Amino acid sequence: MDATTAKALLQRYLEGDASHEEIILIEQWYQQLVDAGEWNWAEGEREQLQATMESRLLEQIAEQPRTRVLWLTKRSLGAAAVLLLLITGAWLLFTRKTTQPIASLSQRYRNDVRPGRNAAVLTLAGGKTVVLDASAPKTIGSQGNVVILNDSGQLVYQAKAGKESEIFYNTLTTQKGNQYHLTLPDGTKVWLNAVSSITYPTAFAGKERRVTISGEAYFEVMKNQQKPFIVQEGDMNVEVLGTSFDVNGYGDEAALKTTLVDGKVRVEKGAAASMLEPGEQAVIANSNAGISIDHNPDIEAVLAWKNGSFAFKDASIAAIMQQVQRWYDVDVIYEANITKHFVADIPRNVPLSQLLQLLEATDQVHFRVEGKKVFVMQ
């Protein structure tokens, strides 16, 4: 029995959906374990078998975050959809005799890397920089009519009583392995992903609220019908009145993407413009391309970083490692050409070794960590 068949079979058996032939097959497997001394239950104790299997799975879950990992070819994506409900514990249960020795794993992952954290650098008007992390003071300072606070890991701008004074521009920047949460002077909330930046005024005067970003940011815009909110990324503008959306403009990505969660936005690039409805994504493939609309993007995958996880759907190893290197602040070196595509749902707060070993459980890719370098192997 191969590992993929075993995983699916176990799931159906435990849920009571297995066919008569499948029940016979798994009970034969159970008998082999009994004969080998793996389970020492008396013959015919069917309920005990199920309890034992569930217990073993729960033990694996307790040791690992809840994850799902599977390798796919594009042709097999639809047929394998049922397996997405499985957890890595099931794989480990059925393949524990064929996985690499513990010593080998320990050697390859002796230089582990911690996950990213909430941290950023604030550059004030005038050039002064403030490192925002767990040790940063609660009150950063004031500029114009605004007090700048570092409140529980997020930057907050609060207007003081009185008239608006001179407008200053601040920039919040995250490095590899960092992300941060920002509340702008109008109450708009911004989540800034790793290797990203946002430049904004300390007060929104005039007829519009305009900010400039690079990298990736998620916005929950405070409604103001008289003063539209505009996000500028390169030569693209996203104009909104009040809505929630994600803008991904990483330079190493194949396209610039704006994904609308709710409300409405207008995406502009040069003379081209498109209106987005909730659940749609505007895609600009390169600097010379127009705007195309994806009417069915994977919203869960787009927002996974904001919600504390990695969500890969039919993703190449290159696409996966692109996110890994930003969040774990590592360099990736390829020693093999991995053509398989993967489905994975993994928390962002686990050490690097744990994430890589979950991918290795597919037996389609292996890794070696040396300092801040991750080597991708066959």
Secondary structure per residue as TSV (DSSP state, phi and psi in degrees):
chain	resnum	aa	ss	phi	psi
A	1	M	-	360.0	124.5
A	2	D	-	-79.5	166.7
A	3	A	H	-64.8	-38.9
A	4	T	H	-63.5	-44.6
A	5	T	H	-62.7	-41.8
A	6	A	H	-62.5	-42.3
A	7	K	H	-61.6	-48.2
A	8	A	H	-64.9	-39.6
A	9	L	H	-64.7	-44.6
A	10	L	H	-59.6	-44.4
A	11	Q	H	-60.8	-45.4
A	12	R	H	-66.0	-37.6
A	13	Y	H	-63.8	-47.1
A	14	L	H	-69.2	-25.1
A	15	E	T	-92.6	-0.6
A	16	G	T	77.2	19.2
A	17	D	-	-105.7	3.8
A	18	A	-	-72.3	145.8
A	19	S	-	-75.0	170.4
A	20	H	H	-58.6	-43.3
A	21	E	H	-65.5	-37.3
A	22	E	H	-69.4	-37.1
A	23	I	H	-61.2	-43.4
A	24	I	H	-61.2	-43.0
A	25	L	H	-62.7	-46.5
A	26	I	H	-72.2	-30.5
A	27	E	H	-73.2	-28.7
A	28	Q	H	-66.3	-41.1
A	29	W	H	-61.9	-41.5
A	30	Y	H	-60.5	-42.5
A	31	Q	H	-63.7	-36.4
A	32	Q	H	-62.8	-38.0
A	33	L	H	-67.1	-39.9
A	34	V	H	-61.1	-46.3
A	35	D	H	-62.0	-32.2
A	36	A	T	-85.7	-2.6
A	37	G	T	84.3	10.0
A	38	E	S	-74.3	-38.5
A	39	W	-	-128.8	126.9
A	40	N	-	-107.9	46.2
A	41	W	-	-93.4	153.4
A	42	A	-	-66.5	152.2
A	43	E	T	-61.8	137.5
A	44	G	T	92.2	-3.3
A	45	E	-	-83.1	75.5
A	46	R	H	-62.6	-45.3
A	47	E	H	-63.9	-36.2
A	48	Q	H	-66.2	-36.7
A	49	L	H	-59.6	-47.9
A	50	Q	H	-63.2	-43.8
A	51	A	H	-61.2	-40.2
A	52	T	H	-65.9	-44.6
A	53	M	H	-60.5	-45.4
A	54	E	H	-62.2	-39.9
A	55	S	H	-61.4	-44.1
A	56	R	H	-62.5	-40.2
A	57	L	H	-64.6	-43.4
A	58	L	H	-63.9	-35.4
A	59	E	H	-61.7	-41.7
A	60	Q	H	-65.7	-40.8
A	61	I	H	-63.7	-40.3
A	62	A	H	-62.0	-33.8
A	63	E	H	-81.1	-25.2
A	64	Q	S	-119.9	152.2
A	65	P	-	-65.3	159.0
A	66	R	S	-66.8	118.7
A	67	T	-	-140.0	165.2
A	68	R	E	-140.0	132.3
A	69	V	E	-138.9	133.6
A	70	L	E	-157.6	141.5
A	71	W	E	-98.9	144.2
A	72	L	E	-138.9	150.4
A	73	T	-	-94.2	161.8
A	74	K	G	-61.0	-34.6
A	75	R	G	-67.7	-30.5
A	76	S	G	-94.2	0.5
A	77	L	T	-58.9	-48.1
A	78	G	T	-67.4	-43.8
A	79	A	T	-66.1	-27.2
A	80	A	T	-95.8	9.1
A	81	A	G	-59.2	-34.9
A	82	V	G	-60.2	-28.4
A	83	L	G	-74.8	-9.2
A	84	L	G	-66.0	-19.7
A	85	L	G	-78.0	-11.0
A	86	L	-	-77.9	159.5
A	87	I	-	-114.9	161.0
A	88	T	H	-61.1	-26.2
A	89	G	H	-56.4	-37.0
A	90	A	H	-64.2	-41.0
A	91	W	H	-61.2	-47.0
A	92	L	H	-63.1	-34.5
A	93	L	H	-63.5	-41.4
A	94	F	H	-89.0	-13.6
A	95	T	H	-122.1	15.8
A	96	R	T	-62.7	-23.8
A	97	K	T	-82.8	-15.6
A	98	T	T	-112.8	-5.4
A	99	T	S	-72.2	165.9
A	100	Q	-	-67.9	150.7
A	101	P	-	-60.1	151.7
A	102	I	H	-57.6	-40.6
A	103	A	H	-59.9	-40.7
A	104	S	H	-64.8	-42.5
A	105	L	H	-63.0	-43.9
A	106	S	H	-60.8	-39.5
A	107	Q	H	-67.9	-43.3
A	108	R	H	-73.3	-23.4
A	109	Y	T	-117.0	26.4
A	110	R	S	-67.2	-23.5
A	111	N	S	-104.2	80.7
A	112	D	-	-79.0	161.0
A	113	V	-	-127.3	130.2
A	114	R	-	-72.5	154.9
A	115	P	-	-70.6	169.9
A	116	G	-	-66.9	178.2
A	117	R	E	-149.6	173.6
A	118	N	E	-79.2	109.7
A	119	A	-	-163.5	152.3
A	120	A	E	-163.9	172.4
A	121	V	E	-120.7	125.5
A	122	L	E	-99.4	123.7
A	123	T	E	-105.9	114.9
A	124	L	-	-83.7	163.4
A	125	A	T	-58.7	132.5
A	126	G	T	102.5	-14.2
A	127	G	S	101.4	-8.0
A	128	K	-	-66.6	138.0
A	129	T	E	-114.2	146.1
A	130	V	E	-129.9	125.2
A	131	V	E	-81.7	123.7
A	132	L	E	-103.7	109.2
A	133	D	S	-150.9	-163.1
A	134	A	T	-63.6	-23.7
A	135	S	T	-94.2	-1.6
A	136	A	S	-69.5	145.8
A	137	P	-	-67.8	158.2
A	138	K	S	-69.5	-41.1
A	139	T	E	-101.0	116.2
A	140	I	E	-81.3	-37.3
A	141	G	E	152.0	-163.0
A	142	S	E	-141.6	148.7
A	143	Q	E	-139.6	125.7
A	144	G	T	61.2	-125.9
A	145	N	T	-101.5	22.7
A	146	V	E	-126.3	137.0
A	147	V	E	-99.4	133.5
A	148	I	E	-104.7	120.0
A	149	L	E	-117.3	146.5
A	150	N	E	-107.6	95.4
A	151	D	E	-110.5	105.7
A	152	S	T	53.0	47.1
A	153	G	T	82.1	15.2
A	154	Q	E	-139.1	149.6
A	155	L	E	-91.8	129.5
A	156	V	E	-128.9	132.9
A	157	Y	E	-106.9	122.0
A	158	Q	E	-120.0	125.9
A	159	A	E	-76.7	136.4
A	160	K	-	-85.6	161.2
A	161	A	S	-64.1	146.4
A	162	G	S	117.3	179.3
A	163	K	-	-76.9	156.3
A	164	E	-	-67.4	140.2
A	165	S	-	-111.0	-154.1
A	166	E	-	-58.5	143.3
A	167	I	-	-91.9	130.8
A	168	F	-	-115.1	154.6
A	169	Y	E	-113.5	128.4
A	170	N	E	-114.3	157.0
A	171	T	E	-130.8	128.3
A	172	L	E	-106.8	127.4
A	173	T	E	-128.9	135.7
A	174	T	E	-111.8	143.6
A	175	Q	-	-95.9	-178.4
A	176	K	T	-57.2	138.6
A	177	G	T	80.6	10.2
A	178	N	E	-128.6	153.4
A	179	Q	E	-148.4	163.3
A	180	Y	E	-155.5	159.9
A	181	H	E	-118.0	134.4
A	182	L	E	-132.1	136.9
A	183	T	E	-112.6	116.5
A	184	L	-	-76.1	168.2
A	185	P	T	-57.3	-27.4
A	186	D	T	-88.4	1.2
A	187	G	S	96.0	-5.8
A	188	T	-	-63.0	135.8
A	189	K	E	-102.5	138.5
A	190	V	E	-131.4	131.2
A	191	W	E	-107.9	122.1
A	192	L	E	-105.9	120.7
A	193	N	-	-76.9	175.5
A	194	A	S	-63.2	151.7
A	195	V	S	52.7	52.6
A	196	S	E	-140.9	166.4
A	197	S	E	-151.5	157.4
A	198	I	E	-142.5	132.6
A	199	T	E	-114.0	133.9
A	200	Y	E	-154.2	158.0
A	201	P	E	-83.5	158.5
A	202	T	S	-76.4	-12.3
A	203	A	S	-152.9	144.7
A	204	F	-	-96.1	97.9
A	205	A	-	-99.8	167.2
A	206	G	T	82.9	-158.4
A	207	K	T	-95.6	-1.6
A	208	E	-	-146.3	162.8
A	209	R	E	-115.4	108.4
A	210	R	E	-119.5	132.7
A	211	V	E	-131.0	158.6
A	212	T	E	-122.3	134.3
A	213	I	E	-128.6	162.9
A	214	S	E	-137.0	154.7
A	215	G	E	81.6	-131.1
A	216	E	E	-134.4	138.2
A	217	A	E	-148.0	147.5
A	218	Y	E	-112.5	134.9
A	219	F	E	-120.2	138.6
A	220	E	E	-119.5	99.6
A	221	V	-	-86.1	130.9
A	222	M	-	-69.0	130.9
A	223	K	-	-69.0	137.7
A	224	N	-	-159.8	96.8
A	225	Q	T	-61.9	-28.7
A	226	Q	T	-85.4	-11.7
A	227	K	S	-138.6	89.7
A	228	P	-	-61.5	150.6
A	229	F	E	-100.2	128.0
A	230	I	E	-123.6	126.3
A	231	V	E	-106.3	124.0
A	232	Q	E	-107.8	126.5
A	233	E	E	-130.2	103.0
A	234	G	T	62.5	-126.2
A	235	D	T	-99.1	16.9
A	236	M	E	-105.5	137.6
A	237	N	E	-118.6	137.2
A	238	V	E	-117.2	117.4
A	239	E	E	-110.0	129.1
A	240	V	E	-138.7	163.8
A	241	L	S	-107.0	-38.2
A	242	G	S	-175.2	112.4
A	243	T	-	-170.9	177.9
A	244	S	E	-124.5	129.5
A	245	F	E	-159.6	163.6
A	246	D	E	-120.2	137.1
A	247	V	E	-120.3	122.2
A	248	N	E	-117.6	108.3
A	249	G	E	-126.2	32.5
A	250	Y	-	-57.8	136.1
A	251	G	T	-65.0	-25.4
A	252	D	T	-92.8	5.6
A	253	E	S	-89.4	158.8
A	254	A	S	-74.6	-20.7
A	255	A	S	-152.4	156.4
A	256	L	E	-92.9	127.8
A	257	K	E	-127.6	136.0
A	258	T	E	-119.8	121.3
A	259	T	E	-116.9	123.5
A	260	L	E	-95.6	127.1
A	261	V	E	-92.1	-50.1
A	262	D	E	-151.1	162.7
A	263	G	S	87.6	-152.4
A	264	K	-	-141.1	145.0
A	265	V	E	-136.6	154.4
A	266	R	E	-114.2	121.4
A	267	V	E	-102.8	127.2
A	268	E	E	-123.2	140.3
A	269	K	E	-146.5	108.0
A	270	G	T	61.8	-129.6
A	271	A	T	-84.2	-10.7
A	272	A	E	-85.0	145.9
A	273	A	E	-151.7	145.3
A	274	S	E	-143.1	142.3
A	275	M	E	-95.7	136.4
A	276	L	E	-106.3	141.1
A	277	E	-	-99.9	159.2
A	278	P	T	-53.7	135.2
A	279	G	T	88.4	5.6
A	280	E	-	-108.9	161.2
A	281	Q	E	-135.4	128.6
A	282	A	E	-90.9	131.4
A	283	V	E	-123.7	126.9
A	284	I	E	-117.5	106.4
A	285	A	-	-68.3	-37.7
A	286	N	S	-156.7	-178.8
A	287	S	T	-63.2	-22.6
A	288	N	T	-101.9	-0.9
A	289	A	-	-88.3	157.8
A	290	G	-	-84.8	-162.8
A	291	I	-	-102.8	123.8
A	292	S	E	-111.8	153.8
A	293	I	E	-114.1	125.4
A	294	D	E	-96.0	115.3
A	295	H	S	-84.8	-6.2
A	296	N	S	-143.2	57.7
A	297	P	-	-73.4	162.3
A	298	D	-	-84.9	92.8
A	299	I	H	-61.2	-39.1
A	300	E	H	-58.9	-43.5
A	301	A	H	-68.9	-38.8
A	302	V	H	-61.8	-42.4
A	303	L	H	-94.7	3.5
A	304	A	T	-56.5	-43.2
A	305	W	T	-59.6	-40.7
A	306	K	T	-66.6	-33.4
A	307	N	T	-92.0	9.0
A	308	G	T	86.6	28.3
A	309	S	E	-149.0	167.4
A	310	F	E	-101.6	131.1
A	311	A	E	-129.4	108.4
A	312	F	E	-111.2	131.0
A	313	K	E	-125.7	110.3
A	314	D	E	53.9	45.3
A	315	A	E	-95.9	140.5
A	316	S	E	-72.6	160.7
A	317	I	H	-64.5	-30.8
A	318	A	H	-64.8	-41.9
A	319	A	H	-65.9	-38.9
A	320	I	H	-64.7	-48.2
A	321	M	H	-69.7	-22.7
A	322	Q	H	-61.3	-43.8
A	323	Q	H	-72.7	-38.0
A	324	V	H	-60.3	-44.5
A	325	Q	H	-68.1	-30.4
A	326	R	H	-70.8	-43.0
A	327	W	H	-79.5	-34.9
A	328	Y	H	-99.2	0.8
A	329	D	T	54.6	56.4
A	330	V	-	-128.9	162.8
A	331	D	E	-103.7	141.8
A	332	V	E	-110.3	129.3
A	333	I	E	-121.8	127.8
A	334	Y	E	-97.5	121.4
A	335	E	S	-106.0	1.1
A	336	A	S	-152.8	155.6
A	337	N	-	-96.9	102.2
A	338	I	-	-92.5	114.4
A	339	T	-	-96.9	-13.7
A	340	K	-	-69.0	153.2
A	341	H	E	-108.4	152.3
A	342	F	E	-125.9	151.2
A	343	V	E	-117.0	126.6
A	344	A	E	-152.7	143.1
A	345	D	E	-132.3	104.1
A	346	I	E	-133.4	133.9
A	347	P	E	-61.5	148.6
A	348	R	T	-84.0	-6.4
A	349	N	T	-97.1	13.3
A	350	V	S	-93.9	153.2
A	351	P	-	-60.2	156.0
A	352	L	H	-57.7	-41.5
A	353	S	H	-59.3	-37.1
A	354	Q	H	-67.8	-42.6
A	355	L	H	-61.9	-45.5
A	356	L	H	-66.7	-38.0
A	357	Q	H	-68.1	-31.0
A	358	L	H	-65.3	-39.4
A	359	L	H	-68.3	-36.4
A	360	E	H	-65.0	-24.0
A	361	A	T	-60.5	-19.5
A	362	T	T	-74.6	-15.7
A	363	D	S	64.2	20.5
A	364	Q	S	-106.2	-10.1
A	365	V	-	-155.5	150.0
A	366	H	E	-136.3	161.7
A	367	F	E	-136.7	159.0
A	368	R	E	-138.4	132.3
A	369	V	E	-110.7	124.0
A	370	E	E	-129.7	102.4
A	371	G	T	63.3	-121.5
A	372	K	T	-100.6	21.0
A	373	K	E	-115.2	134.4
A	374	V	E	-114.3	121.5
A	375	F	E	-98.5	128.0
A	376	V	E	-96.5	123.0
A	377	M	E	-126.1	163.1
A	378	Q	-	-71.9	360.0
